[in-house]
Amino acid sequence: MCFEVCRDLEVVEAPVQTPITETTGYQLARPVVLVPILRAGVGMLQGFVEILSEASIGNIGMYRDEETLEPKSYYSKMPQNLGDADVILIDPMLATGSSSAEAAAQLKMEGAANIRFVCLIASPEGVKVFNEAHPDITIYAASVDEKLDENAYIVPGLGDAGDRYFGT
């Protein structure tokens, strides 16, 4: 997923010293900030860090109220360079779209301008909600599943990603 999300990030030429001679290589034009939505997004973070080792990390703590299905934010901490960076918002599931859309809104309020959202599984309903709220943010999803059920779980989905990752 990381390679696909980063495929079109802007690069600039940079000198590279090989064992034989100096040549021209490329580096990212802007810093990258990885922002997992706690707690499930943490499960995807390490894979991105292994590829984008110089990336800064921010965190958004958010959960879905099981009665109202509305997002509840409880934590946000971002690096100072958010406005100058390519920001990758990470959450494995895009179900109702409300939490992810709220997290993207928080990033924008903190100055982020170049945001990409990455998930593993999405519902058509979640994609619609997110796109209506943030038509300027591209969604990268490995799969768009069939639908949401009456409890707002993705069908067929894989259950609660945070519970699966943390064994709770």
Contacts in CASP RR format, 6 or more apart in sequence:
PFRMAT RR
TARGET T0000
AUTHOR 0000-0000-0000
METHOD contacts of the structure
MODEL  1
MCFEVCRDLEVVEAPVQTPITETTGYQLARPVVLVPILRAGVGMLQGFVE
ILSEASIGNIGMYRDEETLEPKSYYSKMPQNLGDADVILIDPMLATGSSS
AEAAAQLKMEGAANIRFVCLIASPEGVKVFNEAHPDITIYAASVDEKLDE
NAYIVPGLGDAGDRYFGT
1 44 0 8 1.000
1 118 0 8 1.000
1 120 0 8 1.000
1 140 0 8 1.000
1 142 0 8 1.000
2 47 0 8 1.000
2 48 0 8 1.000
2 51 0 8 1.000
2 52 0 8 1.000
3 51 0 8 1.000
4 140 0 8 1.000
5 88 0 8 1.000
5 116 0 8 1.000
5 118 0 8 1.000
5 140 0 8 1.000
6 32 0 8 1.000
6 51 0 8 1.000
6 52 0 8 1.000
6 88 0 8 1.000
9 28 0 8 1.000
9 29 0 8 1.000
9 30 0 8 1.000
9 32 0 8 1.000
9 86 0 8 1.000
10 28 0 8 1.000
10 29 0 8 1.000
10 30 0 8 1.000
10 86 0 8 1.000
11 26 0 8 1.000
11 27 0 8 1.000
11 28 0 8 1.000
11 29 0 8 1.000
12 26 0 8 1.000
12 27 0 8 1.000
12 28 0 8 1.000
12 29 0 8 1.000
13 24 0 8 1.000
13 25 0 8 1.000
13 26 0 8 1.000
14 24 0 8 1.000
14 25 0 8 1.000
14 26 0 8 1.000
14 27 0 8 1.000
15 22 0 8 1.000
15 23 0 8 1.000
15 24 0 8 1.000
15 25 0 8 1.000
16 22 0 8 1.000
16 23 0 8 1.000
16 24 0 8 1.000
16 25 0 8 1.000
28 86 0 8 1.000
30 84 0 8 1.000
30 85 0 8 1.000
30 86 0 8 1.000
30 114 0 8 1.000
31 54 0 8 1.000
31 55 0 8 1.000
31 56 0 8 1.000
31 81 0 8 1.000
31 84 0 8 1.000
31 85 0 8 1.000
31 86 0 8 1.000
32 52 0 8 1.000
32 54 0 8 1.000
32 55 0 8 1.000
32 56 0 8 1.000
32 85 0 8 1.000
32 86 0 8 1.000
32 87 0 8 1.000
32 88 0 8 1.000
33 55 0 8 1.000
33 56 0 8 1.000
33 57 0 8 1.000
33 58 0 8 1.000
33 78 0 8 1.000
33 79 0 8 1.000
33 81 0 8 1.000
33 82 0 8 1.000
33 85 0 8 1.000
33 86 0 8 1.000
33 87 0 8 1.000
33 88 0 8 1.000
33 112 0 8 1.000
34 45 0 8 1.000
34 48 0 8 1.000
34 49 0 8 1.000
34 52 0 8 1.000
34 55 0 8 1.000
34 56 0 8 1.000
34 57 0 8 1.000
34 58 0 8 1.000
34 88 0 8 1.000
34 90 0 8 1.000
35 57 0 8 1.000
35 58 0 8 1.000
35 59 0 8 1.000
35 60 0 8 1.000
35 78 0 8 1.000
35 87 0 8 1.000
35 88 0 8 1.000
35 89 0 8 1.000
35 90 0 8 1.000
35 103 0 8 1.000
35 107 0 8 1.000
36 42 0 8 1.000
36 43 0 8 1.000
36 44 0 8 1.000
36 45 0 8 1.000
36 57 0 8 1.000
36 58 0 8 1.000
36 59 0 8 1.000
36 60 0 8 1.000
36 90 0 8 1.000
36 91 0 8 1.000
37 60 0 8 1.000
37 61 0 8 1.000
37 62 0 8 1.000
37 89 0 8 1.000
37 90 0 8 1.000
37 91 0 8 1.000
37 99 0 8 1.000
37 100 0 8 1.000
37 103 0 8 1.000
38 59 0 8 1.000
38 60 0 8 1.000
38 61 0 8 1.000
38 62 0 8 1.000
38 75 0 8 1.000
39 61 0 8 1.000
39 162 0 8 1.000
39 165 0 8 1.000
39 166 0 8 1.000
40 91 0 8 1.000
40 92 0 8 1.000
40 93 0 8 1.000
40 160 0 8 1.000
40 161 0 8 1.000
40 162 0 8 1.000
40 165 0 8 1.000
41 90 0 8 1.000
41 91 0 8 1.000
41 92 0 8 1.000
41 161 0 8 1.000
41 162 0 8 1.000
42 165 0 8 1.000
43 92 0 8 1.000
43 161 0 8 1.000
43 162 0 8 1.000
43 165 0 8 1.000
44 90 0 8 1.000
44 91 0 8 1.000
44 92 0 8 1.000
44 118 0 8 1.000
44 120 0 8 1.000
45 57 0 8 1.000
45 90 0 8 1.000
48 55 0 8 1.000
48 88 0 8 1.000
48 90 0 8 1.000
49 55 0 8 1.000
49 57 0 8 1.000
55 88 0 8 1.000
56 79 0 8 1.000
56 81 0 8 1.000
56 85 0 8 1.000
57 79 0 8 1.000
58 77 0 8 1.000
58 78 0 8 1.000
58 79 0 8 1.000
59 75 0 8 1.000
59 76 0 8 1.000
59 77 0 8 1.000
60 73 0 8 1.000
60 75 0 8 1.000
60 76 0 8 1.000
60 89 0 8 1.000
60 103 0 8 1.000
60 106 0 8 1.000
60 107 0 8 1.000
61 73 0 8 1.000
61 74 0 8 1.000
61 75 0 8 1.000
61 76 0 8 1.000
62 71 0 8 1.000
62 72 0 8 1.000
62 73 0 8 1.000
62 74 0 8 1.000
62 99 0 8 1.000
62 102 0 8 1.000
62 103 0 8 1.000
63 71 0 8 1.000
63 72 0 8 1.000
63 74 0 8 1.000
63 99 0 8 1.000
64 70 0 8 1.000
64 71 0 8 1.000
64 72 0 8 1.000
64 95 0 8 1.000
64 96 0 8 1.000
64 98 0 8 1.000
64 99 0 8 1.000
64 152 0 8 1.000
65 71 0 8 1.000
65 72 0 8 1.000
69 96 0 8 1.000
69 98 0 8 1.000
69 152 0 8 1.000
70 98 0 8 1.000
71 98 0 8 1.000
71 99 0 8 1.000
71 102 0 8 1.000
71 103 0 8 1.000
73 102 0 8 1.000
73 106 0 8 1.000
76 106 0 8 1.000
76 110 0 8 1.000
78 107 0 8 1.000
78 110 0 8 1.000
78 112 0 8 1.000
79 85 0 8 1.000
82 107 0 8 1.000
82 110 0 8 1.000
82 111 0 8 1.000
82 112 0 8 1.000
83 111 0 8 1.000
83 112 0 8 1.000
83 113 0 8 1.000
83 114 0 8 1.000
85 112 0 8 1.000
85 114 0 8 1.000
86 114 0 8 1.000
86 116 0 8 1.000
87 107 0 8 1.000
87 112 0 8 1.000
87 114 0 8 1.000
87 115 0 8 1.000
87 116 0 8 1.000
88 115 0 8 1.000
88 116 0 8 1.000
88 117 0 8 1.000
88 118 0 8 1.000
89 100 0 8 1.000
89 103 0 8 1.000
89 104 0 8 1.000
89 107 0 8 1.000
89 115 0 8 1.000
89 116 0 8 1.000
89 117 0 8 1.000
89 118 0 8 1.000
89 137 0 8 1.000
90 118 0 8 1.000
90 119 0 8 1.000
91 99 0 8 1.000
91 100 0 8 1.000
91 103 0 8 1.000
91 117 0 8 1.000
91 118 0 8 1.000
91 119 0 8 1.000
92 119 0 8 1.000
92 120 0 8 1.000
92 121 0 8 1.000
92 161 0 8 1.000
92 162 0 8 1.000
92 165 0 8 1.000
93 119 0 8 1.000
93 120 0 8 1.000
93 121 0 8 1.000
93 122 0 8 1.000
93 154 0 8 1.000
93 157 0 8 1.000
93 161 0 8 1.000
94 100 0 8 1.000
94 117 0 8 1.000
94 119 0 8 1.000
94 121 0 8 1.000
94 122 0 8 1.000
94 123 0 8 1.000
94 126 0 8 1.000
94 127 0 8 1.000
94 130 0 8 1.000
94 139 0 8 1.000
94 141 0 8 1.000
95 123 0 8 1.000
95 125 0 8 1.000
95 126 0 8 1.000
95 148 0 8 1.000
95 152 0 8 1.000
95 153 0 8 1.000
95 154 0 8 1.000
96 123 0 8 1.000
96 125 0 8 1.000
96 126 0 8 1.000
96 129 0 8 1.000
96 148 0 8 1.000
96 152 0 8 1.000
97 125 0 8 1.000
97 126 0 8 1.000
97 127 0 8 1.000
97 129 0 8 1.000
97 130 0 8 1.000
98 129 0 8 1.000
100 117 0 8 1.000
100 119 0 8 1.000
100 126 0 8 1.000
100 130 0 8 1.000
101 129 0 8 1.000
101 130 0 8 1.000
101 133 0 8 1.000
101 134 0 8 1.000
104 115 0 8 1.000
104 117 0 8 1.000
104 130 0 8 1.000
104 133 0 8 1.000
104 134 0 8 1.000
104 137 0 8 1.000
105 133 0 8 1.000
105 134 0 8 1.000
107 115 0 8 1.000
108 115 0 8 1.000
115 134 0 8 1.000
115 136 0 8 1.000
115 137 0 8 1.000
116 137 0 8 1.000
116 138 0 8 1.000
116 140 0 8 1.000
117 130 0 8 1.000
117 134 0 8 1.000
117 137 0 8 1.000
117 138 0 8 1.000
117 139 0 8 1.000
117 140 0 8 1.000
118 139 0 8 1.000
118 140 0 8 1.000
118 141 0 8 1.000
119 139 0 8 1.000
119 140 0 8 1.000
119 141 0 8 1.000
119 142 0 8 1.000
120 141 0 8 1.000
120 142 0 8 1.000
120 143 0 8 1.000
120 161 0 8 1.000
121 141 0 8 1.000
121 142 0 8 1.000
121 143 0 8 1.000
121 144 0 8 1.000
121 145 0 8 1.000
121 154 0 8 1.000
121 157 0 8 1.000
121 158 0 8 1.000
122 139 0 8 1.000
122 141 0 8 1.000
122 143 0 8 1.000
122 144 0 8 1.000
122 145 0 8 1.000
122 154 0 8 1.000
123 144 0 8 1.000
123 145 0 8 1.000
123 146 0 8 1.000
123 147 0 8 1.000
123 148 0 8 1.000
123 154 0 8 1.000
123 155 0 8 1.000
124 144 0 8 1.000
124 146 0 8 1.000
124 147 0 8 1.000
125 147 0 8 1.000
125 148 0 8 1.000
126 148 0 8 1.000
127 139 0 8 1.000
127 141 0 8 1.000
127 144 0 8 1.000
130 137 0 8 1.000
130 139 0 8 1.000
131 139 0 8 1.000
145 154 0 8 1.000
145 155 0 8 1.000
145 156 0 8 1.000
145 157 0 8 1.000
146 155 0 8 1.000
146 156 0 8 1.000
147 154 0 8 1.000
147 155 0 8 1.000
148 154 0 8 1.000
148 155 0 8 1.000
149 155 0 8 1.000
153 159 0 8 1.000
158 164 0 8 1.000
162 168 0 8 1.000
END
